[in-house]
Amino acid sequence: MSARFPVLAAAALLLASCKVGPNFHPPAVPADAGYTPEKPAATAATNVPGGAAQRFVDGKDIPGQWWTLFHSEPLNRLIAEALKANPTLEAAQATLREAQENVAAEKGVFFPAVTGNFSTTREKTSGAAFGNPKQSQLFTLTTGSVSVAYGFDFFGGERRQLESTEALAEYQRYELEAAYLTISSNVAAAAIQEASLRAQIAATQGIIADERQQLDLLQKQFALGAVARAAVLAQQATLNATQATLPNLQKQLAQQRILLTALAGRYPSQEVSETFDLAALQLPQDLPLSLPSKLVEQRPDIQAAQAQLHSASALVGVAIGNMLPQFTINASYGNTVLDIGSLLSGPGIWSLGAGMTAPLFRGGQLLHQKRAAEAALDVSAAQYRNTLIAAFQNVADTLRALQSDADALAAEVAAERSSADSLAITRDQYRLGAINYTTLLNAETSYQQAHVNRVTAQATRYADTAALFQALGGGWWNRRDVASTDAPAAAAKQP
């Protein structure tokens, strides 16, 4: 017995290690993968709120609650609410639970299938079958049995199927992480857009007040005969045009409020109480710049694509396993009695057997299914590479945008200051009669546009900063604001 044990153990080990099809290995990150040809430099600085210089820190980790870097308590509260109540997240969580249950169900194939059978039948037979039509019998036949069936996964096809199902559960886990990232990023972007709209509305209202004051002055001058009526009408037209821009901004603000309410998992009638202003947001100055090799581990969409690739790889093994023989053993024990009381004490009936089934001819079906699985693997590989390229493109776009945003804000601030100085001089010249009203009107229009452009440029810096955190994966591996649905797997996947 002791001599046979090592042989049996070796055979069991060989059986466990035998799996048809390719063994999956995560694709390596290309050595030349990067974001920009040169190292991103620190952004320009401008002496206005939201104009601080930002520098990129190689390898800096991303906090799980990255939005707290904007130092806005209303934003923190609203994102926390959205992460608890948004229906999209609830659906993603339920989908993950479904995938995990499918994994647990798939594991059942590696255990014997035990089936209990019981039947009782009242029967009456005719003696005509035995040459005596007048003789008949009435009896009750009771049968009870237990059957056991077990299929040997000799070639590993079932293990490949389990591997594919586990990979799909992993895919759903990263889809959930992507949903968390999308919701938090959308709330941050909507809050920044609301702050931008409020600033634009305030700027427009200031311009309207200034233009109304200028109109009042012109009307008094016209009453005294100092200016022509054409100047009054031109200023009135300018004021009306500026006032016409206000309803559209107010409409956008109202829609932004509705969007924030929906992201928080509420109906429009349950509007959120939090409001946002640019002055209350702080621009993060030290920005993370993940190494390219880390980006692959951090981006949920890349990890989800890798899980799909893993699943497709395992399905090739499943298709190959379907082309090979299947081995099973079957056993049953039971009784068939006339008196139900003797069901457990009867003589007993049993059977024990082993079987093998092998596909001999299927008209090429199994071969083409294998080729289809291989083609599906090629599709997943191409989609993975496409996701990888898109992720690096996303980060590169954001890095370029942040540098351009800083330059644009500096230019807009300079333009606003120049147009403000020009307007002040032009107004003085107009009061002295040195220029006509058309020149003053052009100066006013130039300043108005420069003022709104500066406000928009400020908001863009905040928005693109939030976009960088999203592009780098959002720090989900450091997140503590929500309970993990798969803590061991999440810990194993931390960068």
Steps between C-alpha positions, in 0.01 A plus 500: 500500500780740591681423175193582297426827673776705328385366163138595569606843630709560190212394277261732683748786469544433129122495455460828688769673297375386161304778335460527126531833326729799554607608847419867546771752581420874531641688199819690571497878475699609193840634604453818297150577634476854634287811511707771333835504318641730769446519874202726573619830645333697776218721380508877485381703798265800498422723794126431514289242688548166328816624332761319710774305324455123494786253490491132409653258751619170349367195682290702746217286635139605452275526807186290491293813560692722259221759486586608856807671355267777378423574869125537445278355772186528280679299229610237753146461633340480158741237367457294818123510447530409132721200579233369736181574310572506125299222327780439249723388785226284648463326164877450472516355851214259425665396173821420689309292754336313213840426343641382834205267550557360152858420603376321812247308291765401246712342774222249564604303193807371686289321760301178457138554403277316749137449402220346704205331327173385650181383333191306604250356253168325543466240224259236378614233256296271276556125484424500126870548440557162667209316337255545787274800432308453824805534718611852593716655770477830688808626678706806597857526372740729687849584379769703677860545394805725528720559195850643490669624183845650466676623190879506492636826366790307353599759239408809701214625285280565804784676677541724198128575513534595866803712411295684239213557744740632765651736244152631417441562871828689508379701202183595686704602804699745294183619330377587849824687571456684169144591601623645831763701314254622239241610755751686720659664195163600357396659829828691522473615137137607547586690819785683326273581207240637742768717660605620156143588405447687826816701432390571143157609622656726762734647238212554258288664769789730582535592135124564478514730803792689347327530164179617663693768684658606172156510336365721779790738448440516123130563548578796727752632246244455221244699703755780524574476128859386560473172303302377206207265536696242298745463789214434744346241268836329446557472877145372546564235233824398672324469835219295347751267330684441827173440686405246232801285593388470862195269457709240316758500779224470759346213303835319493540555875153357567577196284831454679315497831265236364798293386662516843170397659468201264861393566417500872223249429214747550208621297509860367246609761750396772773745399827473688579780743870529415605790277839569344709809431844523345626709791423210737707248302874457548711397202729201582859595425691169529346266245577127475656358188484122515768292336378341175535152649282604795233654280416152369435382856312815600255552215180298557426490127840343425456242773148424375631452145773272637236292681307463174820390329555244776146367459543466123829316552335250734212442256752375244586226750130428547457457124799266482370299798169449322688317223651245741352195680302546821523246783229438761411256777144428612363314799154449642340314791136455585201273541180407324240352739128428520477627859633850564586399853768262374663755270807530722521132594452339164765305311622814317589564139821670391711579202856620444650600171748715315466660162681689234353714227704630212388711205563298186322705239323836537526631147788729592297675771753465781795596280331817385393582855866478602599728213223741597635506858849574366359781286317638805833495685655705219211746527551538875874547452441778247239662724744487792769676298245758387397562862866534597572754226182696583599513868845641423340743254256611770782579743707673230202714395442607859867584560507717188170660600629593847804672356292680238238595759760681708630685195146583391410638844812719501408631156135559597601684818737719299228563242246589767738741672595662172139536389406640843776760478402577143135540598587738784710718269237489227229612742713793614565596137130473420408729791749754364351467151825368351339189345161402369262259671572213261856478633369485858251232406772285345711534814207395719429196285866397507514521879178306546624211287842500670337491845284197421790325326715540810233344722463207258878449489513481879231231510671300226811459716292342777312278257813368329668439836207276597529334158865410571406316819237310304743422216752355746247261654358705786689325784238227546767279662521753785127555530342467845177691440305190391517138607681274255287224350805283449761605755749213453508543124523877533794471739679259267461742211627810680790663311 
